[in-house]
Each structure stands twice: as C-alpha cells, then as structure tokens.
Amino acid sequence: MTRFLPALTSGQERREGRLLARAVDEVDRQTDLGLAKIEHAADLQVGRVQAIGYVGKRAVQEIALVSQLEVQLTNLVPSAAPRLMAIGDMVALGAADVVSETVRRVSR
C-alpha cells in the first residue's frame, strides 16, 4: 500500500503536523465553549430556583404573621372574626398570586 503513497518530505510532514495541531486546538475550543454554555445555563437555572424560593419563603412568612394577628384580634373582638378571616384569606390569595406570577416570569 505504501508504494502508492508519495513519500512525504520533511516540509510536508511539518505542514500536516501544523494542520493536525490546529484541528485539535479547534476541537478543544469547541469543547470549552460547549462546557461554558452548559455552566451558564445551569447558573441561570439556579438563579431562577433561588428567586422563586425567596419569594415563596417571604410569602409564607407574611401569611403566617397575618394569620397570627388574625387569631389574636379574633380573641380580642370575636364579632370581627368573619371580617378578619376574609381579610386574611385575601392576603393569602394575593400572596399566592404573587408567587405564581413570579414562577411564570422567572420560567420564561
């Protein structure tokens, strides 16, 4: 088989060596770029989860405080219980809406 291939001169060998080195460098660059894109996407996803978690935790804390206040005021003024419950429910629904909207916005 080698009798059909022309003998390479040292100049040809160097040229092919440079071409091979460039090809390997390009593969390395493409690999690095691909990994950077994956890491960037992962960082974005982590940020999204953190944003949703933060808003959710704040909503739960605020609803707990409103509920606690509702119970305390109901004990002081029992006749206000229906109104206090209605306001507490509206606050809880509003907070749930904000959390839901945050999920929609962040997920885009």
Chimera marker file (.cmm) of the C-alpha trace (Angstrom):
<marker_set name="trace">
<marker id="1" x="0.000" y="0.000" z="0.000" r="1" g="1" b="0" radius="0.5"/>
<marker id="2" x="2.811" y="2.418" z="0.800" r="1" g="1" b="0" radius="0.5"/>
<marker id="3" x="4.095" y="2.110" z="-2.742" r="1" g="1" b="0" radius="0.5"/>
<marker id="4" x="1.014" y="4.025" z="-3.943" r="1" g="1" b="0" radius="0.5"/>
<marker id="5" x="1.514" y="6.895" z="-1.492" r="1" g="1" b="0" radius="0.5"/>
<marker id="6" x="4.074" y="9.534" z="-2.296" r="1" g="1" b="0" radius="0.5"/>
<marker id="7" x="6.907" y="9.843" z="0.161" r="1" g="1" b="0" radius="0.5"/>
<marker id="8" x="6.466" y="12.813" z="2.471" r="1" g="1" b="0" radius="0.5"/>
<marker id="9" x="9.183" y="15.362" z="2.690" r="1" g="1" b="0" radius="0.5"/>
<marker id="10" x="10.055" y="16.959" z="5.980" r="1" g="1" b="0" radius="0.5"/>
<marker id="11" x="8.282" y="20.144" z="4.787" r="1" g="1" b="0" radius="0.5"/>
<marker id="12" x="5.101" y="18.218" z="4.110" r="1" g="1" b="0" radius="0.5"/>
<marker id="13" x="5.323" y="16.497" z="7.471" r="1" g="1" b="0" radius="0.5"/>
<marker id="14" x="5.632" y="19.843" z="9.277" r="1" g="1" b="0" radius="0.5"/>
<marker id="15" x="2.671" y="21.264" z="7.330" r="1" g="1" b="0" radius="0.5"/>
<marker id="16" x="0.494" y="18.265" z="8.153" r="1" g="1" b="0" radius="0.5"/>
<marker id="17" x="1.621" y="18.447" z="11.762" r="1" g="1" b="0" radius="0.5"/>
<marker id="18" x="0.551" y="22.098" z="11.944" r="1" g="1" b="0" radius="0.5"/>
<marker id="19" x="-2.807" y="21.281" z="10.336" r="1" g="1" b="0" radius="0.5"/>
<marker id="20" x="-3.371" y="18.476" z="12.815" r="1" g="1" b="0" radius="0.5"/>
<marker id="21" x="-2.432" y="20.728" z="15.741" r="1" g="1" b="0" radius="0.5"/>
<marker id="22" x="-4.885" y="23.395" z="14.534" r="1" g="1" b="0" radius="0.5"/>
<marker id="23" x="-7.647" y="20.805" z="14.212" r="1" g="1" b="0" radius="0.5"/>
<marker id="24" x="-7.009" y="19.560" z="17.749" r="1" g="1" b="0" radius="0.5"/>
<marker id="25" x="-6.961" y="23.142" z="19.061" r="1" g="1" b="0" radius="0.5"/>
<marker id="26" x="-10.307" y="23.825" z="17.369" r="1" g="1" b="0" radius="0.5"/>
<marker id="27" x="-11.843" y="20.725" z="18.960" r="1" g="1" b="0" radius="0.5"/>
<marker id="28" x="-10.542" y="21.896" z="22.346" r="1" g="1" b="0" radius="0.5"/>
<marker id="29" x="-12.015" y="25.382" z="21.818" r="1" g="1" b="0" radius="0.5"/>
<marker id="30" x="-15.377" y="23.926" z="20.802" r="1" g="1" b="0" radius="0.5"/>
<marker id="31" x="-15.374" y="21.673" z="23.872" r="1" g="1" b="0" radius="0.5"/>
<marker id="32" x="-14.555" y="24.601" z="26.159" r="1" g="1" b="0" radius="0.5"/>
<marker id="33" x="-17.294" y="26.702" z="24.556" r="1" g="1" b="0" radius="0.5"/>
<marker id="34" x="-19.831" y="23.894" z="24.925" r="1" g="1" b="0" radius="0.5"/>
<marker id="35" x="-18.968" y="23.435" z="28.587" r="1" g="1" b="0" radius="0.5"/>
<marker id="36" x="-19.187" y="27.184" z="29.209" r="1" g="1" b="0" radius="0.5"/>
<marker id="37" x="-22.673" y="27.253" z="27.675" r="1" g="1" b="0" radius="0.5"/>
<marker id="38" x="-23.793" y="24.350" z="29.866" r="1" g="1" b="0" radius="0.5"/>
<marker id="39" x="-22.393" y="26.009" z="33.016" r="1" g="1" b="0" radius="0.5"/>
<marker id="40" x="-24.089" y="29.295" z="32.100" r="1" g="1" b="0" radius="0.5"/>
<marker id="41" x="-27.432" y="27.545" z="31.619" r="1" g="1" b="0" radius="0.5"/>
<marker id="42" x="-27.020" y="25.803" z="34.982" r="1" g="1" b="0" radius="0.5"/>
<marker id="43" x="-26.237" y="29.121" z="36.702" r="1" g="1" b="0" radius="0.5"/>
<marker id="44" x="-29.401" y="30.628" z="35.220" r="1" g="1" b="0" radius="0.5"/>
<marker id="45" x="-31.495" y="27.726" z="36.461" r="1" g="1" b="0" radius="0.5"/>
<marker id="46" x="-30.032" y="28.036" z="39.964" r="1" g="1" b="0" radius="0.5"/>
<marker id="47" x="-30.844" y="31.748" z="39.952" r="1" g="1" b="0" radius="0.5"/>
<marker id="48" x="-34.409" y="31.018" z="38.918" r="1" g="1" b="0" radius="0.5"/>
<marker id="49" x="-34.858" y="28.484" z="41.711" r="1" g="1" b="0" radius="0.5"/>
<marker id="50" x="-33.399" y="30.898" z="44.254" r="1" g="1" b="0" radius="0.5"/>
<marker id="51" x="-35.717" y="33.710" z="43.124" r="1" g="1" b="0" radius="0.5"/>
<marker id="52" x="-38.798" y="31.520" z="43.336" r="1" g="1" b="0" radius="0.5"/>
<marker id="53" x="-37.716" y="30.152" z="46.721" r="1" g="1" b="0" radius="0.5"/>
<marker id="54" x="-37.086" y="33.620" z="48.115" r="1" g="1" b="0" radius="0.5"/>
<marker id="55" x="-40.483" y="34.934" z="47.058" r="1" g="1" b="0" radius="0.5"/>
<marker id="56" x="-42.205" y="31.780" z="48.320" r="1" g="1" b="0" radius="0.5"/>
<marker id="57" x="-40.497" y="31.950" z="51.722" r="1" g="1" b="0" radius="0.5"/>
<marker id="58" x="-41.377" y="35.610" z="52.140" r="1" g="1" b="0" radius="0.5"/>
<marker id="59" x="-44.988" y="34.909" z="51.195" r="1" g="1" b="0" radius="0.5"/>
<marker id="60" x="-45.259" y="32.082" z="53.729" r="1" g="1" b="0" radius="0.5"/>
<marker id="61" x="-43.739" y="34.243" z="56.472" r="1" g="1" b="0" radius="0.5"/>
<marker id="62" x="-46.103" y="37.127" z="55.779" r="1" g="1" b="0" radius="0.5"/>
<marker id="63" x="-49.141" y="34.851" z="55.657" r="1" g="1" b="0" radius="0.5"/>
<marker id="64" x="-48.105" y="33.309" z="58.984" r="1" g="1" b="0" radius="0.5"/>
<marker id="65" x="-47.832" y="36.763" z="60.566" r="1" g="1" b="0" radius="0.5"/>
<marker id="66" x="-51.219" y="37.803" z="59.185" r="1" g="1" b="0" radius="0.5"/>
<marker id="67" x="-52.768" y="34.556" z="60.456" r="1" g="1" b="0" radius="0.5"/>
<marker id="68" x="-51.238" y="35.062" z="63.883" r="1" g="1" b="0" radius="0.5"/>
<marker id="69" x="-52.593" y="38.605" z="64.034" r="1" g="1" b="0" radius="0.5"/>
<marker id="70" x="-55.980" y="37.385" z="62.836" r="1" g="1" b="0" radius="0.5"/>
<marker id="71" x="-56.170" y="34.884" z="65.726" r="1" g="1" b="0" radius="0.5"/>
<marker id="72" x="-55.083" y="37.482" z="68.284" r="1" g="1" b="0" radius="0.5"/>
<marker id="73" x="-57.600" y="40.057" z="67.082" r="1" g="1" b="0" radius="0.5"/>
<marker id="74" x="-60.363" y="37.437" z="66.893" r="1" g="1" b="0" radius="0.5"/>
<marker id="75" x="-59.700" y="36.629" z="70.547" r="1" g="1" b="0" radius="0.5"/>
<marker id="76" x="-59.980" y="40.331" z="71.407" r="1" g="1" b="0" radius="0.5"/>
<marker id="77" x="-63.030" y="41.029" z="69.258" r="1" g="1" b="0" radius="0.5"/>
<marker id="78" x="-64.895" y="37.792" z="68.462" r="1" g="1" b="0" radius="0.5"/>
<marker id="79" x="-67.580" y="39.593" z="66.467" r="1" g="1" b="0" radius="0.5"/>
<marker id="80" x="-64.903" y="40.715" z="63.964" r="1" g="1" b="0" radius="0.5"/>
<marker id="81" x="-63.897" y="37.110" z="63.186" r="1" g="1" b="0" radius="0.5"/>
<marker id="82" x="-65.656" y="36.882" z="59.786" r="1" g="1" b="0" radius="0.5"/>
<marker id="83" x="-64.145" y="40.151" z="58.574" r="1" g="1" b="0" radius="0.5"/>
<marker id="84" x="-60.689" y="39.282" z="59.881" r="1" g="1" b="0" radius="0.5"/>
<marker id="85" x="-60.911" y="35.866" z="58.224" r="1" g="1" b="0" radius="0.5"/>
<marker id="86" x="-61.949" y="37.459" z="54.922" r="1" g="1" b="0" radius="0.5"/>
<marker id="87" x="-59.012" y="39.868" z="55.028" r="1" g="1" b="0" radius="0.5"/>
<marker id="88" x="-56.611" y="37.052" z="55.958" r="1" g="1" b="0" radius="0.5"/>
<marker id="89" x="-57.912" y="34.960" z="53.059" r="1" g="1" b="0" radius="0.5"/>
<marker id="90" x="-57.470" y="37.869" z="50.636" r="1" g="1" b="0" radius="0.5"/>
<marker id="91" x="-53.892" y="38.381" z="51.813" r="1" g="1" b="0" radius="0.5"/>
<marker id="92" x="-53.159" y="34.661" z="51.398" r="1" g="1" b="0" radius="0.5"/>
<marker id="93" x="-54.701" y="34.609" z="47.918" r="1" g="1" b="0" radius="0.5"/>
<marker id="94" x="-52.786" y="37.734" z="46.922" r="1" g="1" b="0" radius="0.5"/>
<marker id="95" x="-49.519" y="36.256" z="48.152" r="1" g="1" b="0" radius="0.5"/>
<marker id="96" x="-50.209" y="33.016" z="46.281" r="1" g="1" b="0" radius="0.5"/>
<marker id="97" x="-50.880" y="35.054" z="43.148" r="1" g="1" b="0" radius="0.5"/>
<marker id="98" x="-47.557" y="36.881" z="43.542" r="1" g="1" b="0" radius="0.5"/>
<marker id="99" x="-45.693" y="33.585" z="43.969" r="1" g="1" b="0" radius="0.5"/>
<marker id="100" x="-47.470" y="32.154" z="40.936" r="1" g="1" b="0" radius="0.5"/>
<marker id="101" x="-46.638" y="35.230" z="38.854" r="1" g="1" b="0" radius="0.5"/>
<marker id="102" x="-43.012" y="35.009" z="39.969" r="1" g="1" b="0" radius="0.5"/>
<marker id="103" x="-42.846" y="31.409" z="38.777" r="1" g="1" b="0" radius="0.5"/>
<marker id="104" x="-44.293" y="32.406" z="35.398" r="1" g="1" b="0" radius="0.5"/>
<marker id="105" x="-41.954" y="35.369" z="34.946" r="1" g="1" b="0" radius="0.5"/>
<marker id="106" x="-38.825" y="33.585" z="36.069" r="1" g="1" b="0" radius="0.5"/>
<marker id="107" x="-39.546" y="30.491" z="33.995" r="1" g="1" b="0" radius="0.5"/>
<marker id="108" x="-39.596" y="32.414" z="30.729" r="1" g="1" b="0" radius="0.5"/>
<link id1="1" id2="2" r="1" g="1" b="0" radius="0.2"/>
<link id1="2" id2="3" r="1" g="1" b="0" radius="0.2"/>
<link id1="3" id2="4" r="1" g="1" b="0" radius="0.2"/>
<link id1="4" id2="5" r="1" g="1" b="0" radius="0.2"/>
<link id1="5" id2="6" r="1" g="1" b="0" radius="0.2"/>
<link id1="6" id2="7" r="1" g="1" b="0" radius="0.2"/>
<link id1="7" id2="8" r="1" g="1" b="0" radius="0.2"/>
<link id1="8" id2="9" r="1" g="1" b="0" radius="0.2"/>
<link id1="9" id2="10" r="1" g="1" b="0" radius="0.2"/>
<link id1="10" id2="11" r="1" g="1" b="0" radius="0.2"/>
<link id1="11" id2="12" r="1" g="1" b="0" radius="0.2"/>
<link id1="12" id2="13" r="1" g="1" b="0" radius="0.2"/>
<link id1="13" id2="14" r="1" g="1" b="0" radius="0.2"/>
<link id1="14" id2="15" r="1" g="1" b="0" radius="0.2"/>
<link id1="15" id2="16" r="1" g="1" b="0" radius="0.2"/>
<link id1="16" id2="17" r="1" g="1" b="0" radius="0.2"/>
<link id1="17" id2="18" r="1" g="1" b="0" radius="0.2"/>
<link id1="18" id2="19" r="1" g="1" b="0" radius="0.2"/>
<link id1="19" id2="20" r="1" g="1" b="0" radius="0.2"/>
<link id1="20" id2="21" r="1" g="1" b="0" radius="0.2"/>
<link id1="21" id2="22" r="1" g="1" b="0" radius="0.2"/>
<link id1="22" id2="23" r="1" g="1" b="0" radius="0.2"/>
<link id1="23" id2="24" r="1" g="1" b="0" radius="0.2"/>
<link id1="24" id2="25" r="1" g="1" b="0" radius="0.2"/>
<link id1="25" id2="26" r="1" g="1" b="0" radius="0.2"/>
<link id1="26" id2="27" r="1" g="1" b="0" radius="0.2"/>
<link id1="27" id2="28" r="1" g="1" b="0" radius="0.2"/>
<link id1="28" id2="29" r="1" g="1" b="0" radius="0.2"/>
<link id1="29" id2="30" r="1" g="1" b="0" radius="0.2"/>
<link id1="30" id2="31" r="1" g="1" b="0" radius="0.2"/>
<link id1="31" id2="32" r="1" g="1" b="0" radius="0.2"/>
<link id1="32" id2="33" r="1" g="1" b="0" radius="0.2"/>
<link id1="33" id2="34" r="1" g="1" b="0" radius="0.2"/>
<link id1="34" id2="35" r="1" g="1" b="0" radius="0.2"/>
<link id1="35" id2="36" r="1" g="1" b="0" radius="0.2"/>
<link id1="36" id2="37" r="1" g="1" b="0" radius="0.2"/>
<link id1="37" id2="38" r="1" g="1" b="0" radius="0.2"/>
<link id1="38" id2="39" r="1" g="1" b="0" radius="0.2"/>
<link id1="39" id2="40" r="1" g="1" b="0" radius="0.2"/>
<link id1="40" id2="41" r="1" g="1" b="0" radius="0.2"/>
<link id1="41" id2="42" r="1" g="1" b="0" radius="0.2"/>
<link id1="42" id2="43" r="1" g="1" b="0" radius="0.2"/>
<link id1="43" id2="44" r="1" g="1" b="0" radius="0.2"/>
<link id1="44" id2="45" r="1" g="1" b="0" radius="0.2"/>
<link id1="45" id2="46" r="1" g="1" b="0" radius="0.2"/>
<link id1="46" id2="47" r="1" g="1" b="0" radius="0.2"/>
<link id1="47" id2="48" r="1" g="1" b="0" radius="0.2"/>
<link id1="48" id2="49" r="1" g="1" b="0" radius="0.2"/>
<link id1="49" id2="50" r="1" g="1" b="0" radius="0.2"/>
<link id1="50" id2="51" r="1" g="1" b="0" radius="0.2"/>
<link id1="51" id2="52" r="1" g="1" b="0" radius="0.2"/>
<link id1="52" id2="53" r="1" g="1" b="0" radius="0.2"/>
<link id1="53" id2="54" r="1" g="1" b="0" radius="0.2"/>
<link id1="54" id2="55" r="1" g="1" b="0" radius="0.2"/>
<link id1="55" id2="56" r="1" g="1" b="0" radius="0.2"/>
<link id1="56" id2="57" r="1" g="1" b="0" radius="0.2"/>
<link id1="57" id2="58" r="1" g="1" b="0" radius="0.2"/>
<link id1="58" id2="59" r="1" g="1" b="0" radius="0.2"/>
<link id1="59" id2="60" r="1" g="1" b="0" radius="0.2"/>
<link id1="60" id2="61" r="1" g="1" b="0" radius="0.2"/>
<link id1="61" id2="62" r="1" g="1" b="0" radius="0.2"/>
<link id1="62" id2="63" r="1" g="1" b="0" radius="0.2"/>
<link id1="63" id2="64" r="1" g="1" b="0" radius="0.2"/>
<link id1="64" id2="65" r="1" g="1" b="0" radius="0.2"/>
<link id1="65" id2="66" r="1" g="1" b="0" radius="0.2"/>
<link id1="66" id2="67" r="1" g="1" b="0" radius="0.2"/>
<link id1="67" id2="68" r="1" g="1" b="0" radius="0.2"/>
<link id1="68" id2="69" r="1" g="1" b="0" radius="0.2"/>
<link id1="69" id2="70" r="1" g="1" b="0" radius="0.2"/>
<link id1="70" id2="71" r="1" g="1" b="0" radius="0.2"/>
<link id1="71" id2="72" r="1" g="1" b="0" radius="0.2"/>
<link id1="72" id2="73" r="1" g="1" b="0" radius="0.2"/>
<link id1="73" id2="74" r="1" g="1" b="0" radius="0.2"/>
<link id1="74" id2="75" r="1" g="1" b="0" radius="0.2"/>
<link id1="75" id2="76" r="1" g="1" b="0" radius="0.2"/>
<link id1="76" id2="77" r="1" g="1" b="0" radius="0.2"/>
<link id1="77" id2="78" r="1" g="1" b="0" radius="0.2"/>
<link id1="78" id2="79" r="1" g="1" b="0" radius="0.2"/>
<link id1="79" id2="80" r="1" g="1" b="0" radius="0.2"/>
<link id1="80" id2="81" r="1" g="1" b="0" radius="0.2"/>
<link id1="81" id2="82" r="1" g="1" b="0" radius="0.2"/>
<link id1="82" id2="83" r="1" g="1" b="0" radius="0.2"/>
<link id1="83" id2="84" r="1" g="1" b="0" radius="0.2"/>
<link id1="84" id2="85" r="1" g="1" b="0" radius="0.2"/>
<link id1="85" id2="86" r="1" g="1" b="0" radius="0.2"/>
<link id1="86" id2="87" r="1" g="1" b="0" radius="0.2"/>
<link id1="87" id2="88" r="1" g="1" b="0" radius="0.2"/>
<link id1="88" id2="89" r="1" g="1" b="0" radius="0.2"/>
<link id1="89" id2="90" r="1" g="1" b="0" radius="0.2"/>
<link id1="90" id2="91" r="1" g="1" b="0" radius="0.2"/>
<link id1="91" id2="92" r="1" g="1" b="0" radius="0.2"/>
<link id1="92" id2="93" r="1" g="1" b="0" radius="0.2"/>
<link id1="93" id2="94" r="1" g="1" b="0" radius="0.2"/>
<link id1="94" id2="95" r="1" g="1" b="0" radius="0.2"/>
<link id1="95" id2="96" r="1" g="1" b="0" radius="0.2"/>
<link id1="96" id2="97" r="1" g="1" b="0" radius="0.2"/>
<link id1="97" id2="98" r="1" g="1" b="0" radius="0.2"/>
<link id1="98" id2="99" r="1" g="1" b="0" radius="0.2"/>
<link id1="99" id2="100" r="1" g="1" b="0" radius="0.2"/>
<link id1="100" id2="101" r="1" g="1" b="0" radius="0.2"/>
<link id1="101" id2="102" r="1" g="1" b="0" radius="0.2"/>
<link id1="102" id2="103" r="1" g="1" b="0" radius="0.2"/>
<link id1="103" id2="104" r="1" g="1" b="0" radius="0.2"/>
<link id1="104" id2="105" r="1" g="1" b="0" radius="0.2"/>
<link id1="105" id2="106" r="1" g="1" b="0" radius="0.2"/>
<link id1="106" id2="107" r="1" g="1" b="0" radius="0.2"/>
<link id1="107" id2="108" r="1" g="1" b="0" radius="0.2"/>
</marker_set>
